Amino acid sequence: MNVLYYWKNFEADLKAGRLGYFKADAGKMQALLDGYPDYIWVLKTPKGRKGEVQVLARLKWLDKAPPGVKPEPGRVYMHYDFKDDKSIQFTDSDSEEAIAATTKWVGLHFPRMVSANFQGAQGQEELRGGALKELEQIASGWQHTAFRELVA
């Protein structure tokens, strides 16, 4: 199992050094943990393209906070290892073809995410089976680099 996560404040979080965790919905977090996820696939809306999405990265899931990450007490978080070799950023997922394919795929498999505009609990979903295989196939043709290079 993997997780699909909508990263609303991608640029601001990178600039501020908020890496290694995402705020999570407490109600969904246990289900995510119970699925033993391997990766978090990260989506965002491309600038100026309301109603469309692109895949930014595939990040290695962690069961606990990575060293140096001190999230706010009392909140629920999902964690990822942005330094892991398997954590990658897609460098050409912003092409017309990639955005169209991703937007179509999300609309087909996660219509509630779309109708809720990816807000709150609707911005994080389990990613399994056929939907996961399709996303892997879509992303297989994209160029990528280690995510850590983005934050170096």
C-alpha positions, 0 to 999 in steps of 0.5 A: 500500500502507498498513500496519496497526499495533496501538498498544498503549501509545497514551495512555502514548506520547502523554503521554510525547511518544513520537511520530513512530515505532513499534517495528517487526519487523525481519523485516517492515520490509523488506517494508513498505519495499518496498511504498512505504506511504502511511499507517499505520492505527493500531488499539487495543483500547478500554478494557474491551473485550477482543477488540475493536478500534477505528481510532485514526488514519491517519498519513502514512508517512515513510521516515526519522525526522522532525526531532527524533525520536531513536529508540534505536540498534540498533532498527528503527522505522517512522516517521510524520509526526504534523504532516502535514495528511493524518495524521488521528485519528478522533474517533468511531471509538469508537462501538458501530457503529464498533468492531463494524465494525472488529472484524469487518473485522480478524477477516475479513482479519487472523485471525492478528493477532487469534489472536496478540493483536496481539503483536510481529510480528503487530501490524503487517501490510501493508494492500493491495487489497480489505482496504484499500478496505474499511477506507477505506469503513468509515472514510469515515463517521467524523469526523476531525481533524488528528492534530497537534491531539491532541498540541498 
